[in-house]
């Protein structure tokens, strides 16, 4: 029976010590990848199951990482968070952790969820997504000396040096899209983005504006903003093209906005996020390395939980432009 398999059985079958088995399951970073894989194969073959309660009593760790599930969106850009969650779950499993999901609407509700989770499940750490200006969640976690990493930069005057974060360089992504359009001969390139005040949206707009400026092209009057969505993207793009009939290309802050912009007129369009819909309809889009971002979040948390003094750091990943028919 699987429940009778012991760590000694696993060690014997894998040809390693009991401590190596323990390290492969509890501290995989200190075990060679070849050895860790051999141990995990034997664990699966024998059906060995770790006694989580005993391990938590022994180590003081739950091996749980908590992250919020974002609310339903339009089915296009909403897939980005789903892909990040998938990558996080895979990376956490390889490191011997499980992902604990919860829901919350707004900072105050999420802070309340932190307190509930700490009382009921004692997660070792949190991963925060959708960082924003005045993010109260970050302040609360710092004030309570809890372990966490954010997927997204701290966009306000918070002590960002005190916590680790992983992010994708949105400005680099829209800059690549704008350079591609310039190379294709476009000179009047508009931007459809989100209302000012969104750290992510402002960053993506800055990449477009800076690239136009470096080419000696004025960006004044070529911006329209809207809440994220296909219909709102179409309305914003139509308004921009009506006011600027000489515009021949649009850079958009998301695939949702870009899909709407394509319906607004016969212009070249680029999106952001490289969603499955973008691939199906041939939309040129900026691809975010979400699996790498998720794995980086887990790697930073491993170092923090191991007490590594070099863990207080950040990682800014570079996206890539996937060129398709729309541009």
Secondary structure, DSSP 8 states (H G I E B T S, - for coil): -GGG--HHHHHHHHTS-HHHHHHHHH-GGGS-HHHHHHHHHHHHHHT----HHHHHHHHS---EEEEE------SSTTHHHHHHHHHHHHHHHHTT-EEEEE--SSHHHHHHHHHHHHHHT--SEEEEES--TT-HHHHHHHHTT--EEEES---SSS-GGGSEEEEE-HHHHHHHHHHHHHHTT---EEEEE--TT-HHHHHHHHHHHHHHHHTT---TT-EEE--SSHHHHHHHHHHHHHH-TT--EEEESSHHHHHHHHTTSS-EEEEES--HHHHHHT-EEEE--HHHHHHHHHHHHHHHHTT-GGG--EEEE--EEE--TT-
